[in-house]
Amino acid sequence: MTHPVLENARKHPARDAAMRSITAVEECDREAWLANWHPEGVLEDPVGPSPMDPQGNGHHGIDAITAFYDNIIATMKVRFCIRQSFACGNECANVGTITTSGGDAVARTELMMVYRVDDHGKVLSLRAFWEFEDTVANTF
């Protein structure tokens, strides 16, 4: 898929990492998604407690991030629609909608994703802000 907001935006290392992440997820490319991460990265999706992270501490390190991919991302088809992107410092915040489908269910999630990268463009953290209850209510 194309992502005009990201593709047409000013080049920025965190925005580039976000684009690599989004493309890998949409293409079901596990290895590309994992290669985008710093080995000690932290994934919070969503931020705080949820069924995917009951304690709300995030997924720390490449092993936990790999498990998140295998147990969550790989179980569904995911499409991103990014409406806005703001990059500064070593971070990028993207605002948009993610549509997920699996089995007979389709869900739309409104969210903001904040990527922070190191000096080599590897993702140090991804914090996704969205409300689990709203996603459940928007599942059909």
trRosetta pair geometry for C-beta under 8 A, 3 or more apart (Angstrom, degrees):
i j d omega theta_ij theta_ji phi_ij phi_ji
1 26 5.6 -94 21 178 111 157
1 79 6.6 96 -34 -142 164 92
1 80 7.6 166 85 52 141 76
2 7 6.6 -39 -172 -14 88 150
3 6 4.4 10 121 35 117 112
3 7 5.7 136 81 -21 68 96
3 19 6.6 -167 66 -125 141 91
3 22 6.4 49 -55 113 159 149
3 80 6.7 1 -101 96 124 110
3 82 5.6 43 -163 30 111 115
4 7 5.5 -61 -127 46 30 108
4 8 5.4 11 178 -5 70 117
5 8 6.7 -65 -136 45 15 96
5 9 6.3 28 157 -40 56 111
5 82 4.7 -134 63 105 131 97
5 83 6.4 149 -65 -165 161 10
5 84 6.7 -107 -166 -87 144 15
5 85 5.5 142 143 -7 106 110
5 94 8.0 126 109 -143 128 99
5 96 7.9 -174 48 -79 152 122
6 9 5.7 -49 -144 16 29 118
6 15 6.2 177 -149 -180 88 99
6 18 6.7 -138 -126 99 134 110
6 19 4.9 160 155 -86 139 105
6 22 7.4 165 -5 37 169 151
6 82 5.7 53 -34 70 102 151
6 85 5.7 107 -90 -48 68 160
6 94 7.3 -5 -78 -114 108 130
7 19 7.5 114 -71 -123 63 137
9 12 7.5 -48 126 10 111 106
9 15 6.0 -118 95 -169 132 155
9 85 5.2 -64 -73 77 163 130
9 87 7.3 119 151 -1 133 122
10 15 7.8 113 84 27 62 162
10 87 7.1 -138 77 51 99 127
11 15 7.1 -163 -160 70 33 123
11 16 6.8 27 -160 -56 79 109
12 15 4.1 75 64 12 98 111
12 16 6.7 -166 83 -12 46 84
12 87 3.8 114 95 153 171 159
12 92 6.1 139 104 -79 129 119
13 16 5.6 -53 -146 34 30 114
13 17 6.5 30 155 -19 64 103
13 90 6.9 -28 77 -144 120 72
13 117 5.2 -134 131 79 106 148
13 121 4.6 -126 -163 -101 103 86
14 17 5.6 -50 -149 35 35 113
14 18 6.4 40 150 -22 64 102
14 87 5.6 166 65 -136 108 104
14 90 6.0 129 -53 168 119 46
14 91 5.2 128 -127 -156 170 15
14 92 3.6 173 117 -12 110 101
14 115 4.9 159 -173 99 94 102
14 116 6.6 -27 -119 -118 125 25
14 117 4.8 -162 -92 3 72 112
14 121 8.0 -155 -71 -136 37 67
15 18 5.5 -49 -150 34 34 115
15 19 6.5 37 151 -20 64 103
15 85 6.0 81 -123 167 113 134
15 87 4.8 -62 -42 -72 111 141
15 92 4.5 158 -68 -112 63 156
15 94 8.0 121 -124 -65 75 108
15 115 7.9 152 -78 62 28 131
16 19 5.7 -53 -151 35 32 112
16 20 6.5 34 151 -19 65 103
16 121 6.2 -36 86 -149 119 125
17 20 5.6 -51 -148 35 34 112
17 21 6.3 37 152 -21 65 106
17 36 6.0 132 -157 -173 83 108
17 92 7.5 162 55 27 94 129
17 115 5.5 -177 93 162 113 143
17 117 4.9 164 -15 -79 156 131
17 121 5.5 -179 -65 180 106 80
17 122 7.3 127 -116 -144 133 11
17 123 5.3 155 171 -67 134 87
18 21 5.6 -56 -150 36 31 114
18 22 6.2 29 155 -17 66 107
18 85 7.5 173 86 -135 156 122
18 92 5.3 -104 -23 90 136 135
18 94 5.7 144 -174 -26 151 137
18 113 7.0 136 -135 107 115 120
18 115 4.7 -152 -71 -2 94 152
19 22 5.8 -53 -142 38 30 110
19 23 6.1 29 159 -17 65 109
20 23 5.9 -58 -145 39 27 110
20 24 6.2 26 158 -19 64 110
20 32 7.0 -136 178 162 92 101
20 36 4.9 167 114 -106 123 130
21 24 6.0 -59 -148 36 26 109
21 25 6.4 22 157 -16 63 108
21 33 6.3 72 -138 -134 61 79
21 36 5.4 -170 -75 120 77 164
21 115 7.1 -172 6 -99 149 138
21 123 6.8 63 -69 -57 129 148
21 126 7.2 151 -143 -97 164 145
22 25 5.9 -58 -149 37 29 108
22 26 6.3 23 157 -14 65 110
22 80 4.9 -67 -150 25 116 158
22 82 7.5 -55 -106 -36 161 125
23 26 5.9 -59 -145 41 29 108
23 27 6.0 10 161 -3 66 116
23 29 7.6 -8 124 35 75 129
23 32 7.5 -65 100 129 93 141
24 27 6.1 -68 -140 50 25 100
24 29 4.4 -100 -149 71 73 101
24 30 7.7 137 171 -70 107 9
24 32 3.9 -157 -112 98 116 106
24 33 3.8 172 128 -65 137 76
24 36 6.6 -144 -1 -17 153 134
25 28 7.6 25 -178 -75 30 35
25 29 7.9 -75 -42 43 18 73
25 33 6.0 85 -62 -96 67 131
25 73 6.0 -96 -134 -160 98 126
25 78 5.1 -42 150 77 109 134
25 80 7.5 79 79 -30 124 117
26 78 6.2 -108 -89 89 55 80
26 79 6.3 68 -118 -108 104 51
26 80 6.6 -95 -62 9 117 95
27 32 7.4 15 74 48 122 143
28 74 7.2 88 -147 -125 91 69
28 77 7.9 -49 -63 -114 111 66
29 32 4.0 15 128 26 122 117
29 33 6.2 144 94 -21 72 86
30 33 5.8 -61 -150 36 28 110
30 34 6.2 19 159 -12 67 110
30 69 5.8 121 -136 152 91 138
30 70 7.7 48 -132 -76 133 71
30 74 6.7 10 -83 -83 115 116
31 34 5.9 -57 -143 41 30 106
31 35 6.0 33 156 -24 65 110
32 35 5.7 -54 -143 35 29 114
32 36 6.8 39 154 -31 60 102
33 36 6.0 -54 -164 20 31 116
33 37 7.7 29 146 -22 59 104
33 69 6.1 146 101 -115 138 138
33 73 7.5 -161 162 122 172 164
34 37 5.9 -54 -164 21 44 116
34 62 6.8 78 -164 -158 100 101
34 65 7.0 140 -122 114 80 111
34 66 6.0 33 -111 -93 128 86
34 69 6.7 -80 -65 -14 96 163
36 122 6.9 157 166 -139 42 60
36 123 5.5 38 136 -4 88 114
37 41 4.4 -102 -167 10 99 151
37 62 6.0 147 106 -105 130 87
37 65 5.7 148 -137 125 170 165
37 122 6.3 46 154 -175 18 93
37 123 5.0 -48 -110 60 56 101
38 41 4.5 129 59 -56 80 91
38 117 8.0 151 -35 -148 114 56
38 118 5.6 93 -82 -11 136 127
38 122 4.0 112 -66 127 76 121
38 123 6.1 -140 0 77 82 44
38 124 5.1 13 20 -91 143 57
39 61 6.9 -1 158 -150 64 69
39 62 4.9 -50 -144 -27 58 123
40 60 7.5 -8 -170 -178 63 81
40 61 5.9 -23 -126 -99 47 67
40 62 7.7 -46 -58 -25 27 82
40 124 7.7 -2 88 -141 80 73
41 60 8.0 -173 98 -149 41 44
41 61 7.3 133 53 -102 55 14
41 62 6.9 74 34 -72 95 65
41 65 6.0 31 81 -57 110 151
41 122 7.3 -125 -65 148 118 96
41 123 5.3 45 -125 106 143 82
41 124 5.6 -161 -114 -154 77 23
41 125 6.3 178 -163 -75 78 40
41 126 7.5 29 173 0 120 86
42 58 4.9 33 -179 146 100 143
42 59 7.0 151 -158 74 53 50
42 60 5.3 -10 -106 -104 85 68
42 124 7.2 7 24 152 82 60
42 125 4.7 -8 64 -110 91 90
42 126 7.8 -167 96 32 55 57
43 58 6.1 160 78 -169 41 91
43 59 4.4 -15 61 56 99 105
43 64 7.5 -165 37 114 106 98
43 65 5.2 120 -9 -111 131 92
43 68 5.8 -127 90 36 149 169
43 125 7.4 -180 -78 -153 34 55
43 126 5.2 2 -121 58 73 100
44 47 4.6 48 142 -98 125 62
44 48 7.6 70 -177 -4 115 42
44 53 7.3 -93 -139 43 62 172
44 58 4.1 -55 -77 -101 85 102
44 59 7.6 -179 -73 16 42 71
44 125 7.3 8 7 -172 98 99
44 126 7.1 -170 37 95 61 58
44 127 4.6 7 62 -119 113 71
44 128 6.7 -167 101 29 65 67
45 52 6.9 -43 96 102 74 149
45 53 7.9 116 62 -11 49 130
45 59 8.0 -33 27 11 89 115
45 68 7.3 102 52 -175 117 140
45 72 7.9 154 98 120 119 160
45 126 6.7 -2 -52 115 111 104
45 127 7.8 -170 -66 -150 64 27
45 128 4.1 45 -117 30 80 127
46 50 5.3 100 44 -40 95 149
46 52 7.7 112 16 49 65 122
46 53 8.0 -149 57 37 53 118
46 111 7.7 -132 -107 -125 102 125
46 128 5.4 -96 -112 96 56 90
46 129 6.6 76 -156 -130 97 23
46 130 5.0 -123 -101 55 124 75
46 131 7.5 116 -139 -78 170 20
46 132 6.2 -136 18 -52 139 88
47 56 7.7 47 161 -161 47 93
47 58 8.0 -11 -123 -76 58 96
47 127 5.2 34 -73 -168 112 96
47 128 6.8 -173 -25 70 77 46
47 129 5.6 -12 14 -92 120 67
48 53 7.9 137 104 89 28 114
48 56 4.4 -18 -169 -141 39 122
49 53 6.6 -138 -132 101 38 77
49 54 5.9 14 -151 -172 95 33
49 55 6.5 -123 -101 125 91 8
49 56 3.6 -60 -54 -52 62 110
50 53 5.5 43 49 45 83 77
50 54 7.4 -103 72 -80 32 36
50 56 7.3 103 -2 -90 65 77
50 132 4.9 162 -131 -65 109 143
51 54 7.0 16 -129 -73 27 79
51 132 7.1 142 8 -155 90 147
52 68 7.3 65 178 -134 115 95
52 72 5.8 37 -129 -92 125 140
53 56 5.8 108 122 -89 103 29
53 57 6.7 -144 178 43 113 57
53 58 6.5 22 -153 -83 154 19
53 59 6.8 -114 -95 -46 122 83
57 60 7.5 -46 134 -24 100 110
59 64 3.9 -171 -175 138 85 110
59 65 5.4 135 123 -77 119 54
59 67 7.2 -154 -151 65 130 97
59 68 4.9 -63 -76 -43 176 132
60 64 5.5 53 55 37 43 150
61 64 5.2 85 64 16 79 100
61 65 6.8 -149 100 -5 37 94
62 65 5.4 -57 -139 43 34 113
62 66 6.0 42 157 -26 67 103
63 66 5.7 -50 -148 33 28 113
63 67 6.6 30 152 -18 61 103
64 67 5.6 -50 -149 35 35 113
64 68 6.6 40 149 -22 64 101
65 68 5.5 -47 -151 31 35 115
65 69 6.7 38 149 -19 63 100
66 69 5.7 -52 -153 33 35 112
66 70 6.3 27 153 -14 67 109
67 70 5.7 -58 -143 42 32 108
67 71 5.7 9 165 -2 69 117
68 71 6.4 -67 -132 49 22 96
68 72 5.4 -24 -177 25 64 121
68 73 6.9 56 134 -9 74 101
69 72 7.1 -69 -114 54 11 81
69 73 4.7 -38 -143 42 55 124
69 74 5.9 66 153 -29 68 100
70 73 7.8 18 -17 50 15 85
70 74 5.4 -11 -137 17 32 138
71 74 7.5 55 1 41 13 100
71 75 7.0 -8 167 -25 31 121
72 75 6.3 -78 -164 23 17 110
72 76 7.9 -34 164 16 53 106
73 76 7.2 -98 -166 47 30 84
73 78 6.7 -47 -151 -18 80 142
75 102 5.7 31 138 -128 78 155
76 100 4.7 28 145 -173 144 102
76 101 6.1 154 -169 72 95 33
76 102 3.7 -81 -106 -49 85 119
77 100 6.9 151 77 -156 52 53
77 101 4.8 -16 57 60 103 90
77 102 6.8 166 13 -68 70 69
78 98 6.1 -17 -163 -171 97 107
78 99 7.4 149 -156 80 46 50
78 100 5.3 -13 -101 -102 73 80
79 98 7.0 153 79 -159 47 56
79 99 4.6 -11 60 58 101 98
79 100 7.9 -171 24 -74 67 37
80 96 6.1 57 -177 115 83 146
80 97 7.6 152 -158 84 46 49
80 98 5.6 -22 -101 -104 66 76
81 96 5.1 -176 93 -173 55 112
81 97 4.7 -2 57 57 106 92
81 98 7.7 -171 24 -79 70 32
81 99 7.4 44 -6 -10 106 101
82 85 6.1 31 162 -56 128 103
82 94 4.9 -46 -136 -174 119 116
82 95 7.1 105 -158 70 69 42
82 96 4.0 -83 -108 -59 41 146
83 95 5.5 -55 62 100 94 89
83 96 5.0 158 3 -98 77 72
83 97 7.6 56 -24 -5 109 83
84 94 7.1 166 89 -153 55 48
84 95 4.3 11 54 45 100 111
84 96 7.4 -170 31 -56 60 76
85 92 6.3 -2 -172 -177 95 107
85 93 7.3 166 -152 86 47 49
85 94 4.9 -8 -105 -105 82 79
85 95 7.6 -151 -68 21 42 70
86 92 6.9 162 84 -156 45 58
86 93 4.8 -7 59 57 98 95
86 94 7.9 -173 24 -74 63 38
87 91 7.1 -175 -145 100 59 46
87 92 4.2 -16 -100 -104 86 90
87 93 7.8 -173 -75 22 42 59
88 91 6.6 -10 69 64 60 83
90 116 5.8 61 111 -160 92 75
90 117 5.5 -130 173 61 95 69
90 118 7.4 34 -178 -104 142 15
90 119 8.0 -61 -119 -73 135 50
91 114 6.0 2 -174 -176 117 92
91 115 6.4 162 -152 85 63 51
91 116 4.7 -25 -95 -95 91 74
91 117 7.6 169 -88 12 41 71
92 114 7.3 171 85 -149 42 51
92 115 5.0 -5 55 55 90 100
93 112 5.8 3 -174 -179 100 107
93 113 7.2 162 -152 81 51 43
93 114 4.8 -15 -99 -98 80 82
93 115 8.0 -173 -77 21 34 66
94 112 6.9 165 82 -155 43 57
94 113 5.0 -11 57 57 96 93
94 114 8.0 -178 20 -77 64 37
94 115 7.6 27 -1 -3 105 104
95 111 7.6 -166 -144 102 51 42
95 112 5.0 -20 -98 -102 73 84
96 110 7.9 -150 118 -144 28 55
96 111 6.9 -17 68 64 58 72
96 113 7.8 -30 36 9 97 104
97 108 5.7 -8 -172 -170 114 98
97 109 6.7 149 -158 75 61 46
97 110 5.7 -31 -99 -96 78 58
97 111 7.5 122 -109 21 31 76
98 108 7.4 160 81 -154 45 49
98 109 4.7 -13 58 59 93 102
98 111 6.3 -7 2 25 106 125
99 106 6.7 -2 -174 -174 95 96
99 107 7.2 169 -151 86 50 46
99 108 5.2 -18 -100 -100 77 75
99 109 7.8 -178 -78 20 31 71
100 106 7.2 168 87 -153 49 50
100 107 5.0 -7 57 57 95 94
100 109 7.1 25 -1 -3 106 113
101 105 6.9 180 -144 96 55 53
101 106 4.6 -11 -100 -104 92 79
101 107 7.7 177 -77 19 47 63
102 105 6.2 -9 65 62 68 92
105 139 5.4 -3 -167 -176 110 110
105 140 7.4 148 -149 80 62 25
106 139 7.0 161 81 -153 39 61
106 140 5.8 -23 62 65 90 74
107 135 5.3 50 175 -178 128 88
107 136 7.7 -22 -126 -89 131 26
107 138 5.9 97 -156 98 72 85
107 139 4.2 -26 -91 -97 95 83
107 140 7.8 148 -85 16 49 57
108 135 7.6 -154 83 -131 36 70
108 138 5.0 -84 57 144 82 131
109 130 5.1 33 176 -168 111 152
109 134 7.5 112 -131 99 67 98
109 135 4.5 -1 -96 -101 97 111
109 138 7.3 166 -76 70 47 134
110 130 6.6 158 84 -127 49 100
110 134 7.1 -52 37 127 97 141
111 128 5.6 5 177 -175 138 91
111 129 6.0 156 -160 78 79 55
111 130 3.6 -43 -97 -68 106 113
112 128 7.5 164 85 -154 44 49
112 129 4.6 -4 58 53 91 110
112 130 7.7 168 25 -58 54 73
113 126 6.4 -10 -171 -169 100 92
113 127 7.3 158 -156 82 50 46
113 128 4.8 -13 -105 -104 81 78
113 129 7.6 -161 -75 20 35 69
114 125 7.7 0 107 112 89 98
114 126 7.3 158 80 -153 51 43
114 127 4.7 -10 57 59 102 96
114 128 7.8 -168 22 -75 65 34
114 129 7.4 43 -7 -12 102 103
115 123 5.9 -72 -157 -124 99 102
115 125 7.4 168 -152 90 38 56
115 126 5.5 -7 -103 -104 70 78
116 123 7.3 94 71 -158 49 62
116 124 4.8 -57 104 63 94 104
116 125 4.6 18 43 49 110 92
116 126 7.9 -154 23 -67 69 40
117 120 7.8 -129 167 70 101 48
117 121 5.2 -10 179 -145 141 33
117 122 6.1 141 -155 67 85 32
117 123 5.8 -52 -98 -95 75 40
117 124 6.1 151 -127 1 18 90
118 121 7.3 -54 66 16 65 17
118 122 5.1 -4 34 55 108 89
118 124 5.4 112 -46 -53 83 111
123 126 5.8 2 -179 -44 132 99
130 134 7.3 -119 174 61 82 116
130 135 6.5 56 147 -45 120 119
131 134 4.2 68 85 7 106 112
131 135 7.0 175 91 -11 56 83
132 135 5.8 -58 -154 35 34 111
132 136 6.5 33 152 -18 68 105
133 136 5.7 -52 -149 36 34 112
133 137 6.3 33 153 -18 65 107
134 137 5.6 -55 -146 39 33 111
134 138 6.1 18 157 -8 67 112
135 138 5.8 -66 -143 47 30 102
135 139 6.7 49 151 -47 63 95
136 139 5.7 -39 -155 1 34 119
